[in-house]
Amino acid sequence: MKERFLSWLVKFLGGLSKAEVRGMEKYEDYKRGDRGAVLCLWHGKMLFPLYYFRKRGIRPIISRHRDGELLAKVSLLLGYRPIRGSSTRFGGTALAEALRAIKRGEDVVFAADGPKGPYHRLKPGCIYAAAKSGAGLFYGSYASKPSKKLHSWDRFNVFPPFSRIIMEIKGPLFIPPDAELEEWRGKIEGEMDSLDRRLEAEVSGKLP
């Protein structure tokens, strides 16, 4: 079956990578309090995190569109527990379920600019979830060398076996429940984009 092959491929590529992961100590410290977290990742930079965070029972929000069906099946095989539906409709069942999960101490992952883009344009769902739940918000990205970006709206990053990978996780950020969502959305979008560009430059040896 296609989903079994793809789940194997994620584990194969991730397991053979030469990865350096930064910032996880703060995430692990936060989780020692049995608190739920909000994780924000760019849609095009999901491949390595999909491998790295497997088997933790994390709850990714995956759209109910046709292209989400395969991803949901692959994520189940990798030990995730997907929440199906929109992450941006504040009254929607997916976001409501995400809030309940976070309050139970579970972690929820948002594709920050997904599922349809625009590229690196942060949607407000993750900000709203963190503000209303009181959970810490973590964001991150990775870069790989070699690297291949697909001709899709999200410029999805894929990498061959034995690639060098640098992934960095930032946080936690705590957003007040009465926060101005657009102000925080712009702030975190800028920080995520800056992190992504810095990692791309570092892995390619272009940092000054």
N, C-alpha and C positions, 0 to 999 in steps of 0.2 A: 504494500500500500504506500501511496505517495507520502503520507504524513510520517510513516515509520522511517522511510528513507531520509526524509528531511530532518527528523529528530536525530537520527544516527549521524547525518552530515554535520549538524551543529556540534555534537559531541566530538566528532572526529577533528574538525577544524579547530575548535576551541582547545581540545586536549593536546594538540600538537603545536599550539602557538607558544611563543616565548613571551609571556605576558608579565608586565609590571603593573600592579594594581595599587593605587594610592587612595588614602582617605577612608579605607574600610574600618580602621580602628575606631573612628568616631561613630560610624554606623553600628558597629558591634557594641560599643559602650552604651549607646542609646537603647539598643534592643535588650540589654540586660535588665532594663526596667519593665520588660514585658509590655512595651508600648507599641502601638501601631505607627507605621511611618508612611509618608507619601513619597514615592520615587518618581522623578521626572527625567525622561530620556528622549532625545531626538528620535523621530521615527526611522530615520536613515542610519542610526547608530545603535540598532537593537541586536545585531548578530552576536557580538561577543558577550554583552550582558545576558542574553538569552542562555548562553552556555554557563556563564559564571554564577548566576543566581538560581540555577536549577535546583530542584529537590528541596526548596525552602518553603513550599506552600504559598508562595507569593501570589497575589491576586492581580493579574494584568487586566486592564479594561480593553476589550476587543470588540470592534464594531460588529453589528449584525449583518453587514453587507456581505455579499458572496465571497469577496476576497478575505474576509475575516474568518470564514469557516475553517479553511485549511490551517491558518495560524492558531486558532483555538485548539484544534486537534493536536498539532505539533506541541503546543505549550502543555497540554495535558500529559503527553508522553514524557515531557521533561520535568514533570513534578510541579507544574503551576496549577492554579485553580482559577481559571478565567471568569471574569464578570463580563457578560455580553450586553452591549448597548452603547449609547452615546455618553461620552465623558464631559460634554459641554452643556447639555440641557440641565439646568439646575433643578428642575422638577422631575427629571427623568429617573426611571427605575434603576439604571446602572449607577448613577451617581449616588442615589439613595442607598443602594446596596453597598457601594464603596464606603460610605460614611459609617454604616453599621459595622462593616468589617474592620475598619480602622479602630473604632471604639472597642472592638473585641480584642485588640492587640495585634491584628493582622496588618500586613504591608500591602499597599495597593500601588501598582505601576501605571503611570500615564504616559502614552506616547505624546510628548509635549506639543508637537505640531501636527499630530495625526487626527483622523486617518486619511485626510485628503489634502493637507497643507493649508496655506502656502508654506513653503520651505522655511524652516527656522522661525516661524511665526507662532509664538507660544499661545496656546489656547488657555482660557481661564479656569478650566475644570480642576486642575491640580492645585491652583491657588485657593479656589473656593473650598476644596476638600480639606486642605491644611488649616484654613482659617476656621471653618465650622467645627472641625473635630478637635482642634488644639494639638494635633500631631506635628512632629518635626517633619520638615520638608527637606529631602535630599535631592540633588540633581547631579548629573554626570554625563560623561561622554568618553569616547575612546578614539584612538587613531591607530592605523596599522601600516606596516611597510613589509612587503608590497601592499598596494591598495588598489582596488577596482571599484569605481562608483558606477552603478547601473544608470541607464537612461530612463529614470523614473522621477516623479516630482520630488521625492525625498532624497534622491542621489544615494540610494541604499549602498552601504559599504560592505563589500565582501573581501575576503582575503584567502590566500592559499595556505596549505600546511606550512608550518615552521615560520610563519610571519612573526615579526616583532610587533607587539601590541603594548600600548600604554593606555590604561583606563584610570580615570580619576573621578572620585565621588566627593561632592562638597555638601556640607550641612552639619548639623541640622539648622534650618531656619524656622523660626516660630512667627507665624503671621497672626496678628490680633484678630479676634472674631469680627470686629467692626472696621477692619482695614478697608482702604480704598483698593478694590481689586485691580483696577487698571494701572494704578501706580506700582503695585507689586508685580503685576504681570510684565510691565516694561522693564522693571529692575531685574527680574530673574531671567527674562529673555536675553537681556544684554549680557548677563553673567554667563549664561549657558553658551551663547554664541562665542563669547570671548574665550571661554575654556576650550571649546571645540577647535577654534582656530589656533590656540596655543599648542594643543596636543598635536595637531596636524603639522605645525611647524617643527615641533620638537622631534617627532618620530622621523621626519624627513631630513633632519639635521640643519634646518634653516633658522633656528633660533640664534639671535646675536650672541 
